[in-house]
């Protein structure tokens, strides 16, 4: 039987009773699909090189990668096909979370981050192309990374992945 005082039984309990996790204990990275891993092309989503490099780096570092997208659940085959073609089949990811039709994109992403935070104990970094989303989740992620064009900028915190420059160094 688990107790609320056992620091080793559930990562979230360590967060509640032992303070925030250290960087070594914060293995989760969240990537948005559209604008980070893919861009819309004439025939549907096309891979975005920078986002896929960040995905590959996060997996090579042993981080738990979650794809949290504002796309609806009906788009799962499209998302999983592009990820598999890019060398990141769903089996290598900690999760692919798509939006139900009842939620707005921002609400869906915040709810998803809270679930990842509860499961993993914390979220090391989040990559998104919407600055509003990144600022809305700031209290729940250690680093927020904004993707724009073929670049990315760390808006706050220190990213574990190395492809993006800190704000002010563009």
mmCIF file of the C-alpha atoms, coordinates in Angstrom:
data_MODEL
# 
_entry.id   MODEL 
# 
loop_
_atom_site.group_PDB 
_atom_site.id 
_atom_site.type_symbol 
_atom_site.label_atom_id 
_atom_site.label_alt_id 
_atom_site.label_comp_id 
_atom_site.label_asym_id 
_atom_site.label_entity_id 
_atom_site.label_seq_id 
_atom_site.pdbx_PDB_ins_code 
_atom_site.Cartn_x 
_atom_site.Cartn_y 
_atom_site.Cartn_z 
_atom_site.occupancy 
_atom_site.B_iso_or_equiv 
_atom_site.pdbx_formal_charge 
_atom_site.auth_seq_id 
_atom_site.auth_comp_id 
_atom_site.auth_asym_id 
_atom_site.auth_atom_id 
_atom_site.pdbx_PDB_model_num 
ATOM 1   C CA . UNK A 1 1   ? 0.000   0.000  0.000   1.00 0.00 ? 1   UNK A CA 1 
ATOM 2   C CA . UNK A 1 2   ? 1.350   3.432  -0.952  1.00 0.00 ? 2   UNK A CA 1 
ATOM 3   C CA . UNK A 1 3   ? 1.473   6.184  1.610   1.00 0.00 ? 3   UNK A CA 1 
ATOM 4   C CA . UNK A 1 4   ? 1.710   9.899  1.027   1.00 0.00 ? 4   UNK A CA 1 
ATOM 5   C CA . UNK A 1 5   ? 5.008   10.089 2.897   1.00 0.00 ? 5   UNK A CA 1 
ATOM 6   C CA . UNK A 1 6   ? 6.894   7.541  0.794   1.00 0.00 ? 6   UNK A CA 1 
ATOM 7   C CA . UNK A 1 7   ? 9.274   9.579  -1.388  1.00 0.00 ? 7   UNK A CA 1 
ATOM 8   C CA . UNK A 1 8   ? 10.164  6.645  -3.640  1.00 0.00 ? 8   UNK A CA 1 
ATOM 9   C CA . UNK A 1 9   ? 6.780   5.175  -4.538  1.00 0.00 ? 9   UNK A CA 1 
ATOM 10  C CA . UNK A 1 10  ? 5.505   7.893  -6.901  1.00 0.00 ? 10  UNK A CA 1 
ATOM 11  C CA . UNK A 1 11  ? 7.455   10.792 -8.424  1.00 0.00 ? 11  UNK A CA 1 
ATOM 12  C CA . UNK A 1 12  ? 4.583   13.197 -7.760  1.00 0.00 ? 12  UNK A CA 1 
ATOM 13  C CA . UNK A 1 13  ? 4.788   12.420 -4.045  1.00 0.00 ? 13  UNK A CA 1 
ATOM 14  C CA . UNK A 1 14  ? 8.433   13.490 -4.033  1.00 0.00 ? 14  UNK A CA 1 
ATOM 15  C CA . UNK A 1 15  ? 7.292   16.752 -5.590  1.00 0.00 ? 15  UNK A CA 1 
ATOM 16  C CA . UNK A 1 16  ? 4.676   17.225 -2.872  1.00 0.00 ? 16  UNK A CA 1 
ATOM 17  C CA . UNK A 1 17  ? 6.854   16.263 0.082   1.00 0.00 ? 17  UNK A CA 1 
ATOM 18  C CA . UNK A 1 18  ? 10.466  16.774 -0.919  1.00 0.00 ? 18  UNK A CA 1 
ATOM 19  C CA . UNK A 1 19  ? 10.488  20.001 -2.906  1.00 0.00 ? 19  UNK A CA 1 
ATOM 20  C CA . UNK A 1 20  ? 10.923  20.371 -6.641  1.00 0.00 ? 20  UNK A CA 1 
ATOM 21  C CA . UNK A 1 21  ? 12.837  17.648 -8.484  1.00 0.00 ? 21  UNK A CA 1 
ATOM 22  C CA . UNK A 1 22  ? 16.423  18.283 -9.526  1.00 0.00 ? 22  UNK A CA 1 
ATOM 23  C CA . UNK A 1 23  ? 17.346  18.481 -13.234 1.00 0.00 ? 23  UNK A CA 1 
ATOM 24  C CA . UNK A 1 24  ? 18.374  14.810 -13.154 1.00 0.00 ? 24  UNK A CA 1 
ATOM 25  C CA . UNK A 1 25  ? 14.899  13.889 -11.925 1.00 0.00 ? 25  UNK A CA 1 
ATOM 26  C CA . UNK A 1 26  ? 13.060  15.898 -14.598 1.00 0.00 ? 26  UNK A CA 1 
ATOM 27  C CA . UNK A 1 27  ? 13.076  13.677 -17.674 1.00 0.00 ? 27  UNK A CA 1 
ATOM 28  C CA . UNK A 1 28  ? 9.980   14.883 -19.571 1.00 0.00 ? 28  UNK A CA 1 
ATOM 29  C CA . UNK A 1 29  ? 10.034  17.022 -22.712 1.00 0.00 ? 29  UNK A CA 1 
ATOM 30  C CA . UNK A 1 30  ? 6.845   18.089 -24.496 1.00 0.00 ? 30  UNK A CA 1 
ATOM 31  C CA . UNK A 1 31  ? 6.837   18.903 -28.206 1.00 0.00 ? 31  UNK A CA 1 
ATOM 32  C CA . UNK A 1 32  ? 3.954   20.392 -30.163 1.00 0.00 ? 32  UNK A CA 1 
ATOM 33  C CA . UNK A 1 33  ? 3.284   18.798 -33.548 1.00 0.00 ? 33  UNK A CA 1 
ATOM 34  C CA . UNK A 1 34  ? 2.228   21.654 -35.856 1.00 0.00 ? 34  UNK A CA 1 
ATOM 35  C CA . UNK A 1 35  ? 4.838   24.394 -35.999 1.00 0.00 ? 35  UNK A CA 1 
ATOM 36  C CA . UNK A 1 36  ? 7.488   22.349 -34.157 1.00 0.00 ? 36  UNK A CA 1 
ATOM 37  C CA . UNK A 1 37  ? 7.688   18.869 -35.699 1.00 0.00 ? 37  UNK A CA 1 
ATOM 38  C CA . UNK A 1 38  ? 5.715   19.631 -38.859 1.00 0.00 ? 38  UNK A CA 1 
ATOM 39  C CA . UNK A 1 39  ? 4.616   22.520 -41.054 1.00 0.00 ? 39  UNK A CA 1 
ATOM 40  C CA . UNK A 1 40  ? 1.557   22.553 -43.260 1.00 0.00 ? 40  UNK A CA 1 
ATOM 41  C CA . UNK A 1 41  ? 2.433   21.856 -46.875 1.00 0.00 ? 41  UNK A CA 1 
ATOM 42  C CA . UNK A 1 42  ? 0.282   21.715 -50.008 1.00 0.00 ? 42  UNK A CA 1 
ATOM 43  C CA . UNK A 1 43  ? -0.508  18.014 -49.445 1.00 0.00 ? 43  UNK A CA 1 
ATOM 44  C CA . UNK A 1 44  ? -0.744  18.048 -45.641 1.00 0.00 ? 44  UNK A CA 1 
ATOM 45  C CA . UNK A 1 45  ? 1.846   18.189 -42.856 1.00 0.00 ? 45  UNK A CA 1 
ATOM 46  C CA . UNK A 1 46  ? 5.504   18.013 -43.861 1.00 0.00 ? 46  UNK A CA 1 
ATOM 47  C CA . UNK A 1 47  ? 8.443   17.335 -41.514 1.00 0.00 ? 47  UNK A CA 1 
ATOM 48  C CA . UNK A 1 48  ? 10.169  20.350 -39.955 1.00 0.00 ? 48  UNK A CA 1 
ATOM 49  C CA . UNK A 1 49  ? 13.908  19.641 -39.838 1.00 0.00 ? 49  UNK A CA 1 
ATOM 50  C CA . UNK A 1 50  ? 14.739  21.603 -36.672 1.00 0.00 ? 50  UNK A CA 1 
ATOM 51  C CA . UNK A 1 51  ? 11.904  20.068 -34.668 1.00 0.00 ? 51  UNK A CA 1 
ATOM 52  C CA . UNK A 1 52  ? 12.869  16.557 -35.735 1.00 0.00 ? 52  UNK A CA 1 
ATOM 53  C CA . UNK A 1 53  ? 16.504  17.230 -34.756 1.00 0.00 ? 53  UNK A CA 1 
ATOM 54  C CA . UNK A 1 54  ? 15.307  18.310 -31.303 1.00 0.00 ? 54  UNK A CA 1 
ATOM 55  C CA . UNK A 1 55  ? 13.147  15.186 -31.047 1.00 0.00 ? 55  UNK A CA 1 
ATOM 56  C CA . UNK A 1 56  ? 16.098  12.955 -31.994 1.00 0.00 ? 56  UNK A CA 1 
ATOM 57  C CA . UNK A 1 57  ? 18.374  14.746 -29.507 1.00 0.00 ? 57  UNK A CA 1 
ATOM 58  C CA . UNK A 1 58  ? 15.845  14.410 -26.674 1.00 0.00 ? 58  UNK A CA 1 
ATOM 59  C CA . UNK A 1 59  ? 15.442  10.676 -27.361 1.00 0.00 ? 59  UNK A CA 1 
ATOM 60  C CA . UNK A 1 60  ? 19.238  10.198 -27.521 1.00 0.00 ? 60  UNK A CA 1 
ATOM 61  C CA . UNK A 1 61  ? 19.570  11.943 -24.128 1.00 0.00 ? 61  UNK A CA 1 
ATOM 62  C CA . UNK A 1 62  ? 17.156  9.381  -22.684 1.00 0.00 ? 62  UNK A CA 1 
ATOM 63  C CA . UNK A 1 63  ? 14.430  11.955 -22.061 1.00 0.00 ? 63  UNK A CA 1 
ATOM 64  C CA . UNK A 1 64  ? 10.772  10.967 -22.036 1.00 0.00 ? 64  UNK A CA 1 
ATOM 65  C CA . UNK A 1 65  ? 9.257   12.713 -25.036 1.00 0.00 ? 65  UNK A CA 1 
ATOM 66  C CA . UNK A 1 66  ? 5.560   13.520 -25.193 1.00 0.00 ? 66  UNK A CA 1 
ATOM 67  C CA . UNK A 1 67  ? 3.884   14.937 -28.288 1.00 0.00 ? 67  UNK A CA 1 
ATOM 68  C CA . UNK A 1 68  ? 1.029   17.194 -27.184 1.00 0.00 ? 68  UNK A CA 1 
ATOM 69  C CA . UNK A 1 69  ? -0.856  18.595 -30.138 1.00 0.00 ? 69  UNK A CA 1 
ATOM 70  C CA . UNK A 1 70  ? -3.901  20.744 -30.693 1.00 0.00 ? 70  UNK A CA 1 
ATOM 71  C CA . UNK A 1 71  ? -4.803  18.378 -33.538 1.00 0.00 ? 71  UNK A CA 1 
ATOM 72  C CA . UNK A 1 72  ? -7.891  16.296 -32.964 1.00 0.00 ? 72  UNK A CA 1 
ATOM 73  C CA . UNK A 1 73  ? -7.841  12.595 -32.185 1.00 0.00 ? 73  UNK A CA 1 
ATOM 74  C CA . UNK A 1 74  ? -9.099  11.879 -35.733 1.00 0.00 ? 74  UNK A CA 1 
ATOM 75  C CA . UNK A 1 75  ? -5.672  13.093 -37.008 1.00 0.00 ? 75  UNK A CA 1 
ATOM 76  C CA . UNK A 1 76  ? -3.732  10.436 -35.051 1.00 0.00 ? 76  UNK A CA 1 
ATOM 77  C CA . UNK A 1 77  ? -2.875  8.355  -38.177 1.00 0.00 ? 77  UNK A CA 1 
ATOM 78  C CA . UNK A 1 78  ? -1.429  11.440 -39.912 1.00 0.00 ? 78  UNK A CA 1 
ATOM 79  C CA . UNK A 1 79  ? 0.645   12.398 -36.853 1.00 0.00 ? 79  UNK A CA 1 
ATOM 80  C CA . UNK A 1 80  ? 1.927   8.877  -36.221 1.00 0.00 ? 80  UNK A CA 1 
ATOM 81  C CA . UNK A 1 81  ? 2.776   8.331  -39.914 1.00 0.00 ? 81  UNK A CA 1 
ATOM 82  C CA . UNK A 1 82  ? 4.881   11.497 -40.080 1.00 0.00 ? 82  UNK A CA 1 
ATOM 83  C CA . UNK A 1 83  ? 6.642   10.640 -36.811 1.00 0.00 ? 83  UNK A CA 1 
ATOM 84  C CA . UNK A 1 84  ? 7.379   7.078  -37.989 1.00 0.00 ? 84  UNK A CA 1 
ATOM 85  C CA . UNK A 1 85  ? 8.724   8.353  -41.330 1.00 0.00 ? 85  UNK A CA 1 
ATOM 86  C CA . UNK A 1 86  ? 10.971  10.735 -39.385 1.00 0.00 ? 86  UNK A CA 1 
ATOM 87  C CA . UNK A 1 87  ? 12.404  7.880  -37.301 1.00 0.00 ? 87  UNK A CA 1 
ATOM 88  C CA . UNK A 1 88  ? 10.331  8.396  -34.153 1.00 0.00 ? 88  UNK A CA 1 
ATOM 89  C CA . UNK A 1 89  ? 7.694   5.674  -34.135 1.00 0.00 ? 89  UNK A CA 1 
ATOM 90  C CA . UNK A 1 90  ? 5.072   5.964  -31.409 1.00 0.00 ? 90  UNK A CA 1 
ATOM 91  C CA . UNK A 1 91  ? 6.739   3.108  -29.489 1.00 0.00 ? 91  UNK A CA 1 
ATOM 92  C CA . UNK A 1 92  ? 9.807   5.290  -28.773 1.00 0.00 ? 92  UNK A CA 1 
ATOM 93  C CA . UNK A 1 93  ? 7.697   8.125  -27.381 1.00 0.00 ? 93  UNK A CA 1 
ATOM 94  C CA . UNK A 1 94  ? 6.309   8.381  -23.862 1.00 0.00 ? 94  UNK A CA 1 
ATOM 95  C CA . UNK A 1 95  ? 2.987   9.499  -25.345 1.00 0.00 ? 95  UNK A CA 1 
ATOM 96  C CA . UNK A 1 96  ? 1.118   11.203 -28.165 1.00 0.00 ? 96  UNK A CA 1 
ATOM 97  C CA . UNK A 1 97  ? -1.718  13.301 -26.758 1.00 0.00 ? 97  UNK A CA 1 
ATOM 98  C CA . UNK A 1 98  ? -4.238  14.780 -29.175 1.00 0.00 ? 98  UNK A CA 1 
ATOM 99  C CA . UNK A 1 99  ? -7.160  17.088 -28.427 1.00 0.00 ? 99  UNK A CA 1 
ATOM 100 C CA . UNK A 1 100 ? -10.740 16.012 -27.865 1.00 0.00 ? 100 UNK A CA 1 
ATOM 101 C CA . UNK A 1 101 ? -13.338 18.074 -29.681 1.00 0.00 ? 101 UNK A CA 1 
ATOM 102 C CA . UNK A 1 102 ? -14.660 19.597 -26.446 1.00 0.00 ? 102 UNK A CA 1 
ATOM 103 C CA . UNK A 1 103 ? -11.534 21.547 -25.462 1.00 0.00 ? 103 UNK A CA 1 
ATOM 104 C CA . UNK A 1 104 ? -9.754  24.596 -26.788 1.00 0.00 ? 104 UNK A CA 1 
ATOM 105 C CA . UNK A 1 105 ? -6.115  24.133 -27.790 1.00 0.00 ? 105 UNK A CA 1 
ATOM 106 C CA . UNK A 1 106 ? -4.748  26.069 -24.808 1.00 0.00 ? 106 UNK A CA 1 
ATOM 107 C CA . UNK A 1 107 ? -6.973  24.224 -22.305 1.00 0.00 ? 107 UNK A CA 1 
ATOM 108 C CA . UNK A 1 108 ? -6.009  20.888 -23.864 1.00 0.00 ? 108 UNK A CA 1 
ATOM 109 C CA . UNK A 1 109 ? -2.283  21.669 -23.644 1.00 0.00 ? 109 UNK A CA 1 
ATOM 110 C CA . UNK A 1 110 ? -2.484  22.873 -20.041 1.00 0.00 ? 110 UNK A CA 1 
ATOM 111 C CA . UNK A 1 111 ? -4.482  19.784 -19.003 1.00 0.00 ? 111 UNK A CA 1 
ATOM 112 C CA . UNK A 1 112 ? -1.991  17.544 -20.829 1.00 0.00 ? 112 UNK A CA 1 
ATOM 113 C CA . UNK A 1 113 ? 0.988   19.212 -19.155 1.00 0.00 ? 113 UNK A CA 1 
ATOM 114 C CA . UNK A 1 114 ? -0.620  18.747 -15.756 1.00 0.00 ? 114 UNK A CA 1 
ATOM 115 C CA . UNK A 1 115 ? -1.069  15.027 -16.500 1.00 0.00 ? 115 UNK A CA 1 
ATOM 116 C CA . UNK A 1 116 ? 2.561   14.671 -17.637 1.00 0.00 ? 116 UNK A CA 1 
ATOM 117 C CA . UNK A 1 117 ? 3.697   16.607 -14.567 1.00 0.00 ? 117 UNK A CA 1 
ATOM 118 C CA . UNK A 1 118 ? 1.677   14.280 -12.308 1.00 0.00 ? 118 UNK A CA 1 
ATOM 119 C CA . UNK A 1 119 ? 3.110   11.191 -14.038 1.00 0.00 ? 119 UNK A CA 1 
ATOM 120 C CA . UNK A 1 120 ? 6.764   12.296 -14.294 1.00 0.00 ? 120 UNK A CA 1 
ATOM 121 C CA . UNK A 1 121 ? 7.084   14.704 -11.351 1.00 0.00 ? 121 UNK A CA 1 
ATOM 122 C CA . UNK A 1 122 ? 7.893   17.691 -13.576 1.00 0.00 ? 122 UNK A CA 1 
ATOM 123 C CA . UNK A 1 123 ? 8.320   18.846 -17.168 1.00 0.00 ? 123 UNK A CA 1 
ATOM 124 C CA . UNK A 1 124 ? 11.841  19.904 -18.163 1.00 0.00 ? 124 UNK A CA 1 
ATOM 125 C CA . UNK A 1 125 ? 10.887  21.807 -21.303 1.00 0.00 ? 125 UNK A CA 1 
ATOM 126 C CA . UNK A 1 126 ? 8.053   22.505 -23.694 1.00 0.00 ? 126 UNK A CA 1 
ATOM 127 C CA . UNK A 1 127 ? 8.408   23.398 -27.370 1.00 0.00 ? 127 UNK A CA 1 
ATOM 128 C CA . UNK A 1 128 ? 5.522   25.236 -29.063 1.00 0.00 ? 128 UNK A CA 1 
ATOM 129 C CA . UNK A 1 129 ? 4.981   27.794 -31.822 1.00 0.00 ? 129 UNK A CA 1 
ATOM 130 C CA . UNK A 1 130 ? 2.411   29.751 -29.801 1.00 0.00 ? 130 UNK A CA 1 
ATOM 131 C CA . UNK A 1 131 ? 3.877   32.199 -27.261 1.00 0.00 ? 131 UNK A CA 1 
ATOM 132 C CA . UNK A 1 132 ? 0.503   32.433 -25.493 1.00 0.00 ? 132 UNK A CA 1 
ATOM 133 C CA . UNK A 1 133 ? 0.578   28.677 -24.793 1.00 0.00 ? 133 UNK A CA 1 
ATOM 134 C CA . UNK A 1 134 ? 4.153   28.880 -23.467 1.00 0.00 ? 134 UNK A CA 1 
ATOM 135 C CA . UNK A 1 135 ? 3.322   31.756 -21.130 1.00 0.00 ? 135 UNK A CA 1 
ATOM 136 C CA . UNK A 1 136 ? 0.120   30.009 -19.978 1.00 0.00 ? 136 UNK A CA 1 
ATOM 137 C CA . UNK A 1 137 ? 2.090   26.939 -18.847 1.00 0.00 ? 137 UNK A CA 1 
ATOM 138 C CA . UNK A 1 138 ? 5.099   28.779 -17.415 1.00 0.00 ? 138 UNK A CA 1 
ATOM 139 C CA . UNK A 1 139 ? 4.415   27.677 -13.829 1.00 0.00 ? 139 UNK A CA 1 
ATOM 140 C CA . UNK A 1 140 ? 4.427   24.031 -14.899 1.00 0.00 ? 140 UNK A CA 1 
ATOM 141 C CA . UNK A 1 141 ? 7.519   23.707 -17.109 1.00 0.00 ? 141 UNK A CA 1 
ATOM 142 C CA . UNK A 1 142 ? 11.153  24.534 -16.374 1.00 0.00 ? 142 UNK A CA 1 
ATOM 143 C CA . UNK A 1 143 ? 11.926  25.882 -19.877 1.00 0.00 ? 143 UNK A CA 1 
ATOM 144 C CA . UNK A 1 144 ? 9.665   27.254 -22.599 1.00 0.00 ? 144 UNK A CA 1 
ATOM 145 C CA . UNK A 1 145 ? 10.954  27.172 -26.174 1.00 0.00 ? 145 UNK A CA 1 
ATOM 146 C CA . UNK A 1 146 ? 9.237   29.170 -28.931 1.00 0.00 ? 146 UNK A CA 1 
ATOM 147 C CA . UNK A 1 147 ? 9.510   27.913 -32.519 1.00 0.00 ? 147 UNK A CA 1 
ATOM 148 C CA . UNK A 1 148 ? 9.264   30.425 -35.348 1.00 0.00 ? 148 UNK A CA 1 
ATOM 149 C CA . UNK A 1 149 ? 10.209  29.829 -38.965 1.00 0.00 ? 149 UNK A CA 1 
ATOM 150 C CA . UNK A 1 150 ? 13.317  27.644 -38.987 1.00 0.00 ? 150 UNK A CA 1 
ATOM 151 C CA . UNK A 1 151 ? 14.509  28.923 -35.610 1.00 0.00 ? 151 UNK A CA 1 
ATOM 152 C CA . UNK A 1 152 ? 13.686  28.454 -31.957 1.00 0.00 ? 152 UNK A CA 1 
ATOM 153 C CA . UNK A 1 153 ? 14.240  30.644 -28.929 1.00 0.00 ? 153 UNK A CA 1 
ATOM 154 C CA . UNK A 1 154 ? 14.325  29.701 -25.241 1.00 0.00 ? 154 UNK A CA 1 
ATOM 155 C CA . UNK A 1 155 ? 11.879  32.190 -23.699 1.00 0.00 ? 155 UNK A CA 1 
ATOM 156 C CA . UNK A 1 156 ? 12.495  31.164 -20.079 1.00 0.00 ? 156 UNK A CA 1 
ATOM 157 C CA . UNK A 1 157 ? 14.503  28.605 -18.153 1.00 0.00 ? 157 UNK A CA 1 
ATOM 158 C CA . UNK A 1 158 ? 17.386  26.491 -19.432 1.00 0.00 ? 158 UNK A CA 1 
ATOM 159 C CA . UNK A 1 159 ? 16.604  23.934 -22.130 1.00 0.00 ? 159 UNK A CA 1 
ATOM 160 C CA . UNK A 1 160 ? 18.163  20.469 -21.941 1.00 0.00 ? 160 UNK A CA 1 
ATOM 161 C CA . UNK A 1 161 ? 18.248  20.233 -25.744 1.00 0.00 ? 161 UNK A CA 1 
ATOM 162 C CA . UNK A 1 162 ? 20.906  22.322 -27.466 1.00 0.00 ? 162 UNK A CA 1 
ATOM 163 C CA . UNK A 1 163 ? 19.415  23.491 -30.780 1.00 0.00 ? 163 UNK A CA 1 
ATOM 164 C CA . UNK A 1 164 ? 17.726  26.710 -29.568 1.00 0.00 ? 164 UNK A CA 1 
ATOM 165 C CA . UNK A 1 165 ? 19.280  29.998 -28.526 1.00 0.00 ? 165 UNK A CA 1 
ATOM 166 C CA . UNK A 1 166 ? 18.292  31.901 -25.373 1.00 0.00 ? 166 UNK A CA 1 
ATOM 167 C CA . UNK A 1 167 ? 16.107  34.963 -25.899 1.00 0.00 ? 167 UNK A CA 1 
ATOM 168 C CA . UNK A 1 168 ? 18.217  37.991 -26.798 1.00 0.00 ? 168 UNK A CA 1 
ATOM 169 C CA . UNK A 1 169 ? 20.842  35.913 -28.651 1.00 0.00 ? 169 UNK A CA 1 
ATOM 170 C CA . UNK A 1 170 ? 19.037  35.639 -31.987 1.00 0.00 ? 170 UNK A CA 1 
# 
